[in-house]
């Protein structure tokens, strides 16, 4: 079982760990955000095309596409 630490020690440890974080620059954050949007749009286009293709194939197989 883990030992309990008092709140003061806990907040000292948290502050110490937060000081080790390397925050991205504004430029890095903007580029990363833009790439996330581009990949989300690309994935949505891919899955839309795949859905239409599979739907067409199933309808063709089942003879519902007449």
C-alpha positions in Angstrom: 0.0 0.0 0.0 1.3 3.4 -0.9 2.3 5.8 1.9 0.3 9.0 2.2 2.0 12.3 1.8 0.8 15.6 3.3 -0.8 18.1 0.9 2.2 20.5 1.1 4.7 17.8 0.0 2.2 16.7 -2.7 2.0 20.3 -4.2 5.8 20.6 -4.1 6.1 17.4 -6.1 3.4 18.6 -8.6 5.2 21.9 -9.0 8.5 20.1 -9.5 7.0 17.9 -12.2 5.2 20.7 -14.0 8.5 22.6 -14.2 10.0 19.7 -16.2 7.3 19.9 -18.9 8.5 21.2 -22.2 5.7 23.3 -23.6 5.3 23.6 -27.4 5.8 27.0 -29.1 2.9 28.8 -30.5 4.0 27.9 -34.0 4.3 24.2 -33.1 0.8 24.3 -31.6 -0.7 25.9 -34.7 1.0 23.5 -37.1 0.0 20.5 -35.0 -3.6 21.7 -34.8 -3.7 22.2 -38.5 -2.4 18.8 -39.2 -5.0 17.2 -36.9 -7.7 19.0 -38.9 -6.2 17.9 -42.2 -6.0 14.3 -41.1 -9.5 14.4 -39.7 -10.8 15.7 -43.1 -8.7 13.1 -45.0 -10.0 10.3 -42.8 -13.6 11.4 -43.2 -13.3 11.6 -47.0 -11.7 8.1 -47.1 -14.4 6.5 -44.9 -17.2 8.2 -46.9 -15.8 6.8 -50.1 -15.2 3.4 -48.5 -18.8 3.4 -47.2 -20.3 4.3 -50.6 -18.1 1.6 -52.3 -19.1 -1.1 -49.8 -22.7 -0.1 -50.0 -22.6 -0.3 -53.8 -20.9 -3.7 -53.7 -23.4 -5.1 -51.2 -26.3 -3.9 -53.3 -24.8 -5.3 -56.4 -24.2 -8.7 -54.7 -27.7 -8.9 -53.3 -29.3 -7.7 -56.6 -30.8 -4.6 -55.0 -29.0 -2.2 -57.3 -31.3 -2.7 -60.3 
